[in-house]
C-alpha cells in the first residue's frame, strides 16, 4: 500500500503541474515486468501534448525531490519519471527525445544546476515496450492507444546504446550492471525484455561455470537486499570484470551492425 500511495502521489503531482497537457501516465520497469523488489525504483512514463516550459520544469522537479526517496528499509522508493511529448513517439522514430528525465541518481546534479532539459533518449524504446506490455494506465487511455510499438531493430539498438555509460559504473553499481548486462544479452537473443532475475536465469546456463557465481550473487541481491545491504567478497569481485567481458562478447555477436 505504501508503494501504491507513492505512485498516486506522483500522478497527482504530474496532474497539478501539467493538467490537461497530460495525455497519459503509465508504469513501466520492474513494477510491470515482474514485481517490485527491495531496491526497485517506481518507474513512470508521462506522455504530454507539448514540451514543458521553464516554470513547469521547476515545479515538477521540486515535487519529485520531495516525493522520491533514496530507498532502503522503511523509506520512500526512488522515483524514475520520464516525460515525452506525444509527437516524439507517434509516429515512432529512433532515437526519440525525452522532454524531462528525473532519477534519484541525478538528485545532486539537479539540486545544483536546476531542472533537466530535453535530450535524445534511446532508452525510451525500452520504456515504451514495457509500458505496452503492462497495458494499463495510471491515468489516461491505455498505452496502445497512445504510443506505437517499437520495431525489434530499434529495441536492439536501444539495448546496446547505453553500454558505455553502464560499464563506467561497474565498480560502483556492481549488482545493477551485472544484471543489466545479462538482460541486454537476453533481449538481443530472444527479442524480449525480461525481469532482471528472469534474464539472469536465462543467461546463467550459457555462461562459463567459473563466472556463474557473479550473476548468481547479483540475482540474489536483487531479489532480497536493498543497495545499502549489498556486499561482494573479494573472490567474487575479482570475477566481475571477466564476467562483464564474457557477456559483452556475446552481446557483440548479437548486436545490430
Secondary structure, DSSP 4 states (H G I P E B T S, - for coil): -HHHHHHHHHHHHHHHHHGGGEEEEEEETHHHHT---TT--EEEEEEESS---HHHHHHHHHHHHHH----STTSPPPEEEEEEEHHHHSS--SSPEESEEE-GGGHHHHHHH-SPPPEE-TTHHHHHHHHHHH--EEEES-GGGTSPPPPHHHHHHHHHHTHHHHHTTTTTSHHHHHHHHHHHHHHHHHS----HHHHHHHHHTTS-HHHHHHHHHHHHHHHH--GGG----HHHHHHHHHHHHHHHHHHHHHS--
